[in-house]
Amino acid sequence: MPTVIATRTIDLASPSGSLVEVSIMRPEPDGNDYRCEFQIVGLGEKTINSYGMGVDSTQGSS
């Protein structure tokens, strides 16, 4: 399981006052590139799990 390196809770400016939590995992090597997974909870009904790719660990997390 990937290691979470950052989490942010965002209070949406909406009448419902919904909270959205964004978690960023530690970039990991993936072939010749790096993969940085992230998760978004509270932006709609489903949890969003996705990732970014980059040529080094810094680009992969942006």
N, C-alpha and C positions, 0 to 999 in steps of 0.2 A: 504494500500500500504506500502511495507517495506521501512524503512528509510535507505538511502545511508550513509555509514560511511566512505567510502574511494573511490576515483576515481583517476585513473592514465591514462594519455594519452601517448601512446608509438609510437614513430616515427620509422617505419620499415626501415631497411637498404635495400631498394630496389630502383630500378630506378624510380618507380612511387612515392616514398616518402609517401606512404600511412600512415595514422594515425589510430591507434586502441585505443579505449577507453574501459577500464575495470572498472566496478563499483561493489563494494562489499557492501551488505546490512548488517544491524545489525542482529547478530544471534538471533533466536527466539526459544523458547521451542517448541518441536514437540514430544509429548508423553513423553517417558523417555529420549529422546535425544534432541539435538539442530540442527536446520536447518539454514544454512547460504546461502542465495541466491546470485547469481552474474549474471552480464550481460556483454557481450562482443560485441562491435559494431565496424565494420570496418574490420573484419577478414573474408573476403568473402562477399557475397551478403546478407546473412541473419544475423539478430541479434541472438546471442546465449544467451538464458536464461536457467540457470541451478542452481544447489545448491550442497553444501557439507553437510554431516551429521557428528556429533560427539557426544561423551558422555557428553561434557560440552561446554560452549559457546566459549572457546578458540580453542578446537579441531574442532568444527564445522566451524570455519572461516579459517582453514588452508587448 
